[in-house]
Amino acid sequence: MSRFLNVLRSWLVMVSVIAAGNTLQSFRDHGFLSEKLYTASPGLVNGLQARTFGVWTLLSSVIRCLCAIDIRNRTLYHITLFTFFLALAHFLSEVFIYHTAALTIGVMAPLMVASK
């Protein structure tokens, strides 16, 4: 396997593990989202929204991990790529359209990961 694919696999696993951690945090305490991501409108964050965010993040984590395992599966690769586009669109819309998030480190980190 090429060196690039090995690096990509490692990166996908790392991103997947971080997303799984964010999932756990979203289920444990919904204040996590209002403190780190949706800082411009923390009053809009509630438990239901946090759990929905957690499920979405868990799904992305699983897809990315499966892609790391089977990196040569074109369909899975494209689905994985779409998860990054979806995350990028979500965070950009929350910052620039809905104004529920500010460009803090909590938002910049997922934007950088999603844009890679």
C-alpha positions in Angstrom: 0.0 0.0 0.0 1.3 3.4 -0.8 2.6 5.7 1.9 -0.2 8.2 1.2 -2.9 5.6 1.8 -1.2 4.6 5.1 -1.1 8.2 6.3 -4.8 8.7 5.2 -5.8 5.6 7.1 -4.0 6.8 10.2 -5.6 10.2 9.9 -9.1 8.7 9.4 -8.7 6.5 12.5 -7.5 9.5 14.6 -10.4 11.7 13.4 -12.8 8.8 14.1 -11.5 8.3 17.7 -11.8 12.0 18.4 -15.4 12.0 17.0 -16.3 9.1 19.2 -15.0 11.1 22.2 -17.2 14.0 21.1 -20.1 11.7 20.8 -19.7 10.5 24.4 -19.3 14.1 25.6 -22.5 15.1 23.8 -24.5 12.4 25.5 -22.9 13.0 28.9 -23.3 16.8 29.1 -25.1 19.0 26.6 -23.3 22.0 28.0 -20.3 20.8 26.0 -21.9 22.0 22.8 -22.9 25.4 24.2 -19.4 26.0 25.7 -17.3 24.7 22.7 -19.3 25.0 19.5 -22.5 27.0 19.6 -21.1 29.8 21.7 -23.0 32.6 19.9 -26.4 31.1 21.0 -25.8 28.8 23.9 -29.5 29.1 25.0 -30.5 27.2 21.9 -28.6 24.1 23.0 -30.6 21.5 24.8 -30.3 17.8 25.6 -32.2 16.7 22.5 -30.1 18.8 20.2 -26.9 17.5 21.9 -28.0 13.8 21.5 -28.9 14.4 17.9 -25.5 16.0 17.3 -23.9 13.0 19.1 -25.7 10.4 16.9 -24.6 12.3 13.8 -21.0 12.5 15.1 -21.1 8.8 15.9 -22.3 7.9 12.4 -19.5 10.0 10.9 -17.0 8.3 13.2 -18.1 4.8 12.2 -18.1 5.6 8.5 -14.6 7.1 8.7 -13.3 4.1 10.7 -14.7 1.7 8.2 -13.1 3.6 5.4 -9.8 3.4 7.2 -10.2 -0.4 7.4 -11.2 -0.7 3.7 -9.6 2.3 2.2 -9.7 0.9 -1.4 -13.5 0.6 -1.4 -14.5 3.5 -3.8 -18.1 3.7 -2.6 -17.1 3.8 1.1 -14.4 6.3 0.3 -16.9 8.7 -1.5 -19.4 8.3 1.4 -16.6 9.2 3.8 -15.6 12.2 1.8 -19.2 13.3 1.8 -19.2 13.2 5.7 -16.5 15.8 5.6 -18.4 18.0 3.1 -21.5 17.7 5.3 -19.6 18.7 8.4 -18.0 21.6 6.6 -21.4 22.8 5.3 -22.9 22.5 8.8 -20.3 24.4 10.7 -20.0 27.1 8.0 -23.8 27.6 8.0 -23.9 27.8 11.8 -21.2 30.5 11.7 -22.2 32.6 8.7 -25.9 31.9 8.1 -27.6 31.1 11.4 -25.0 32.9 13.7 -25.3 30.3 16.4 -21.5 29.6 16.4 -18.6 32.0 16.5 -15.2 31.4 15.0 -13.6 30.1 18.2 -11.1 27.2 18.5 -14.1 24.9 19.1 -15.4 25.6 15.7 -12.1 26.2 13.9 -10.9 22.7 14.7 -13.7 20.8 13.0 -13.6 23.3 10.1 -10.0 22.5 9.6 -10.5 18.8 9.8 -13.6 18.9 7.5 -11.7 21.0 4.9 -8.7 18.7 4.6 
